[in-house]
Amino acid sequence: MRCRLSADERALCGAAAMRAGGRGAWICAGSVTCFDTAVSRGAFARAWKRRVDVAVLTDVRGVFGHADTQVRGLRSAGLAGRTAGTKG
């Protein structure tokens, strides 16, 4: 998942960040653990080449927490990790 910092210091993640220009931070989607590791290693500040406010990172973590919940729901339903079949 791509995350980007907007001109008004808001974090954009997912589809909104893909359409926006500028520097982005790529983090594995649907994993709060991955997000926490990126924060502890300073990945967002390094990717965005600036200091990052804690409030911005808290907002981004909410996006990852929501995606993590969706992935767990798909796994419990037996749908995560499947690929669409092709005719051929």
Contacts in CASP RR format, 6 or more apart in sequence:
PFRMAT RR
TARGET T0000
AUTHOR 0000-0000-0000
METHOD contacts of the structure
MODEL  1
MRCRLSADERALCGAAAMRAGGRGAWICAGSVTCFDTAVSRGAFARAWKR
RVDVAVLTDVRGVFGHADTQVRGLRSAGLAGRTAGTKG
1 13 0 8 1.000
1 14 0 8 1.000
1 17 0 8 1.000
1 26 0 8 1.000
1 27 0 8 1.000
1 28 0 8 1.000
1 29 0 8 1.000
1 30 0 8 1.000
1 63 0 8 1.000
1 64 0 8 1.000
1 67 0 8 1.000
2 13 0 8 1.000
2 14 0 8 1.000
2 17 0 8 1.000
2 18 0 8 1.000
2 24 0 8 1.000
2 25 0 8 1.000
2 26 0 8 1.000
3 11 0 8 1.000
3 12 0 8 1.000
3 13 0 8 1.000
3 14 0 8 1.000
3 17 0 8 1.000
3 24 0 8 1.000
3 25 0 8 1.000
3 26 0 8 1.000
3 27 0 8 1.000
3 44 0 8 1.000
3 60 0 8 1.000
3 63 0 8 1.000
4 11 0 8 1.000
4 12 0 8 1.000
4 13 0 8 1.000
4 17 0 8 1.000
4 20 0 8 1.000
4 21 0 8 1.000
4 22 0 8 1.000
4 23 0 8 1.000
4 24 0 8 1.000
4 25 0 8 1.000
4 48 0 8 1.000
5 11 0 8 1.000
5 12 0 8 1.000
5 23 0 8 1.000
5 24 0 8 1.000
5 48 0 8 1.000
5 50 0 8 1.000
5 52 0 8 1.000
5 56 0 8 1.000
6 12 0 8 1.000
6 20 0 8 1.000
9 53 0 8 1.000
9 56 0 8 1.000
10 56 0 8 1.000
10 59 0 8 1.000
11 56 0 8 1.000
11 57 0 8 1.000
11 59 0 8 1.000
11 60 0 8 1.000
11 63 0 8 1.000
12 20 0 8 1.000
13 60 0 8 1.000
13 63 0 8 1.000
13 64 0 8 1.000
14 29 0 8 1.000
14 63 0 8 1.000
17 24 0 8 1.000
23 47 0 8 1.000
23 48 0 8 1.000
23 49 0 8 1.000
24 47 0 8 1.000
24 48 0 8 1.000
25 38 0 8 1.000
25 43 0 8 1.000
25 44 0 8 1.000
25 47 0 8 1.000
25 48 0 8 1.000
26 47 0 8 1.000
27 34 0 8 1.000
27 35 0 8 1.000
27 38 0 8 1.000
27 43 0 8 1.000
27 64 0 8 1.000
28 34 0 8 1.000
29 64 0 8 1.000
29 67 0 8 1.000
30 64 0 8 1.000
30 65 0 8 1.000
30 67 0 8 1.000
30 68 0 8 1.000
30 70 0 8 1.000
30 71 0 8 1.000
31 64 0 8 1.000
31 67 0 8 1.000
31 68 0 8 1.000
31 71 0 8 1.000
32 61 0 8 1.000
32 64 0 8 1.000
32 65 0 8 1.000
32 68 0 8 1.000
34 64 0 8 1.000
35 60 0 8 1.000
35 61 0 8 1.000
35 64 0 8 1.000
35 65 0 8 1.000
36 61 0 8 1.000
38 44 0 8 1.000
39 57 0 8 1.000
39 61 0 8 1.000
44 52 0 8 1.000
44 57 0 8 1.000
44 60 0 8 1.000
45 51 0 8 1.000
45 52 0 8 1.000
71 80 0 8 1.000
73 80 0 8 1.000
74 80 0 8 1.000
74 81 0 8 1.000
END
